[in-house]
Amino acid sequence: GDSVTQMEGPVTLSEEAFLTINCTYTATGYPSLFWYVQYPGEGLQLLLKATKADDKGSNKGFEATYRKETTSFHLEKGSVQVSDSAVYFCAFKAAGNKLTFGGGTRVLVKP
Amino acid sequence: DAGVTQSPTHLIKTRGQQVTLRCSPKSGHDTVSWYQQALGQGPQFIFQYYEEEERQRGNFPDRFSGHQFPNYSSELNVNALLLGDSALYLCASSPELDRSNTEAFFGQGTRLTVV
């Protein structure tokens, strides 16, 4: 069935380090792919999205490329800040308007 | 624009009771979805409402029901509460137009604790 697998956290980094969070998906059809971020005590905010193969989504220094051949959508940021500490969720939307989420990856950036 | 608003923000209920959670979608959005997020997990899709009807449903028992009003706002009802229903309940809204590609906007959620 439809599912999203993302690396388990927590991921602990120093400020200015490089961040990668792996995400792979199993979906029918051609899904749109999303990364959402959840800060402590808050709801989900869209970080970036990609709607077709080879599209690159980017926002706030984060990037992810839609890789259809490997069914992946890995999130990267070249230099993280303390303010990037949050939980990151990979998700897709296939048929209909329903989002399927991964389990989330907690990222902690230390000064 | 206030975005998606949910009420209440926190709620404590006893096992066996019933609860109603409320959601007002972002202005211009006509589709409302509900998700359950257990502690330390990703959100799980409960159901989606459009034109006052349930359009899609996830793998949740019939104890979970909902409603959408003509102004697009929505309610989530849970009957016969179980301890396992303790979670953050998230409401998301989106426009029906171009529904496969558009962003879903989430509210802050309602934290339900069942004791």
Contacts between the chains, C-beta under 8 A, distances in Angstrom:
chain1	res1	chain2	res2	distance
A	4	B	42	7.6
A	32	B	100	5.9
A	32	B	101	5.2
A	34	B	103	7.8
A	36	B	106	7.8
A	42	B	108	6.1
A	43	B	4	7.7
A	43	B	90	5.9
A	43	B	106	4.1
A	43	B	107	5.4
A	43	B	108	4.6
A	43	B	109	5.1
A	44	B	43	7.2
A	44	B	90	6.8
A	44	B	92	7.8
A	44	B	106	4.2
A	45	B	106	7.3
A	46	B	103	4.9
A	46	B	104	7.7
A	46	B	105	7.8
A	49	B	101	7.9
A	49	B	103	6.8
A	51	B	100	7.9
A	51	B	101	4.8
A	89	B	42	5.5
A	89	B	43	7.5
A	91	B	42	7.8
A	93	B	100	6.0
A	93	B	101	7.9
A	93	B	104	8.0
A	94	B	100	7.9
A	95	B	100	7.9
A	96	B	48	7.4
A	96	B	55	7.4
A	96	B	56	5.4
A	96	B	99	7.3
A	96	B	100	7.9
A	97	B	31	5.8
A	97	B	33	6.8
A	97	B	48	6.0
A	97	B	50	8.0
A	97	B	55	7.9
A	97	B	56	7.3
A	97	B	94	6.1
A	97	B	96	7.9
A	97	B	99	4.5
A	97	B	100	7.4
A	97	B	104	7.5
A	98	B	33	6.9
A	98	B	45	5.0
A	98	B	48	6.3
A	98	B	56	5.4
A	98	B	58	7.4
A	99	B	33	7.5
A	99	B	35	7.6
A	99	B	43	7.4
A	99	B	45	6.7
A	99	B	92	7.4
A	99	B	104	6.1
A	100	B	45	7.1
A	101	B	42	3.6
A	101	B	43	5.0
A	101	B	44	7.6
A	102	B	42	5.4
A	103	B	41	5.7
A	103	B	42	4.8
A	104	B	40	7.6
A	104	B	41	7.0
A	104	B	42	5.1
